[in-house]
């Protein structure tokens, strides 16, 4: 079984992100993840634009995959800051994480969300707390 298959099997238990929202893990690596989400009408608010919580859920999930796949102890989000840059115009969102700092008890990541055309949609920073086993 590949790392990607193992990650998808493990994080399938995160049913809100994977089943309800529809997020798919596209790639994993050491303290890295890339996820995608196909936008549908269920992701839109009353005025027809993608609900802000969809972007945040995507960012939080990619952070969770980055910090918890093949790691010795779990990590949880303690702070999340999202900056909405543009409304999604395409049919897909892509989120990619980047570790900026990994300490003994905390970590700090940047998550970039784009559409399939490469347009910047949101920039998110996440701080996590490493829990003991």
N, C-alpha and C positions, 0 to 999 in steps of 0.2 A: 504494500500500500504506500503511495506517495505521501509526502508531507501535506500536499493540497487535499488529498482524499481524507487523510487523518484529521486535518483541521475542519473540513466540512462536516465530517461525522461528529466530531466533538462539539462544535458550535451549533449543530442542528438542534441541540437542547435549548438554545436561546431562541425560543419559538416566536417571541414577539418580533425580533429582527428578521428571522429567516422565513417564517410562515406568514405572519400578519403583514409585515412590511414588504417582504420579498427580496431582501438583500442576499447577494451571492458572493462568496469569497472567491476571488479570482487568482490571488497569489499570496503566498506566505514565505517568510524568511526569518532569519534571526531578528527579532524585535521590529518586524515589518509586516504590513499587510496591505492588500489592495482589494477593494470590494466594489461591486456595482449594484445598481438598482434600476430596473426598468420602470419608468413612470407610467402610471395609469390614472384614471379618473379618481380612484380611491385615495390618491396622494394629494389631491387638490382641495383647496378650501372653497368657501362659498362664492368667492369672486373669480375662481378659476385658476389661481396660481398655486404652485406647490406650497403646502403648509410648512412653516418654518421648522416644526418638530420633525419632519421627514429628514431634513438636512442634519439636524442634531442627532437623530437616531442613527443615521448612517455613520456619522463621525464617531459616535460613542461605540458603535459596534466595531468599526475598523480599529479603534483604539484598544478595545477589549481583545480582539484577535491578536494584535501586535504585542500586547503585554502579557497575554496568558497562554499562547500556544507554545508548547515545549518549554515552559518555565517551571522552576522548582516550587514556587509558591504563587498564589493568586495575587493579582493586582486589581484594585478598584479605582474608579474615577473619584477624585475628591473635588476637582475644579474643572469646569469646562467653559471656555469662552468662545463664542461663535460670532464671526463677522460676516454678514450677508453682503456679497459683492454684486451679484446679478441674479435676476430671476432665471430659472432654468428654461431654456427655449427648445432643447432637444428632447429626445425620448429616453435618454439614459443619464444617470449620475455615476460618476466614478470618484471614489475616495481613496486616497493613498496617504499612508502614515510615514512620518520621519521622526526618528528618535533624536532629540536635541540634547538630553541629559538623562543619564541613568545613575542614580545614587543608591546608597545602601537602603534607604527607606522610601524614597520617592523617585518618580521619573517625570519627564516632561516631553511631550510630543507635539508636533505640528501635523495637522491633517489638512490636505488640500482637496477640495471637492470641485470637480469640473463637470461639464457635460461631455458628450461623446465627440463634440467638435473641438474640445480643448479650452472652451471658454471658462474663465474662473467664476465659480458660483459662490463658494464660501471658503473662508480660511478659519480654521478652528485650532485652538490650543487646548491641550488637556494635561492636567497634572494627575498623577496616580499615586496611590499609596501601596507599597509592597506589604502584603500581610504575611505573617509567619504561617508555616504549614500547619 
